């Protein structure tokens, strides 16, 4: 079962979150958080309980492009008057600490960036009681029937519209993609012989393995959070020392399936 700070229903709350960041111009350059967005979700009904989103101004504005290659992309003008990370750190900490973290490719990208941002201002980072990375889960359970495992591709497969590449819109899309995939998997598991479902293996288990949080490649803006080829079955999480872990059991997979 999930173990965490419990809600009034005695069930751990899940926080889907996403970061928009600068794209480093060279390997080793600092990655600045430009936007944080999150929704708190009740795992029993997958209802959104709370939401929060803010632009974040980096100390060095020159690291932000004057123009963005995306329609809704973040520009230097957009963050010029935004709060610095230390100004919103308390709010972000309160949303994340002691909850289950969820998102797409968060093991490799978002979790390390959150830790780095807190360390940079001299504060201890928030600690999750467990993590759910939809990239790993869907790669193993849903497979590549919808093409690559980018959020935009999965959303297009289910007709959910275009990915905005803005934090709050992306986390809500992430949850909808997960619901749709879970529904398909539930139907296939109910009628495997009739629907001819493929064997996708077991769900991802997230453990407290150590991870250095470094990006291995530095591409253009559109490849910042692209799934790595080696992400299939990827189980490593944050370098946080906690005695509790989280496992996606068959019961929890069923909850996601039935909620679709």
Buried (B, 14 or more C-beta within 10 A) or exposed (E): EBBBEEBEEEBBBBBBBBBBBBBBEEEEEEBBBBBBBBBBBBBEEBEBEEBBBBBBBBEEEEBBBEEBEBEEBBBBEBBEEBBEBBEBBEBBBEBBBBBBBBBBBBBBBBBBBBBBBBEBEEBEBBBBBBBBBBBBBBBBBBBEEBEEBBBBBBBBBBEBEEBBBBBBBBBBBBBBBBBBBBBBBBBBBEEEEEEEBEEBEEBBBBEBEEBEBEBEEBEEEEEBBBBBEEBBEBEBBBBBEEEEBBEBEEEBBBBBBEBB
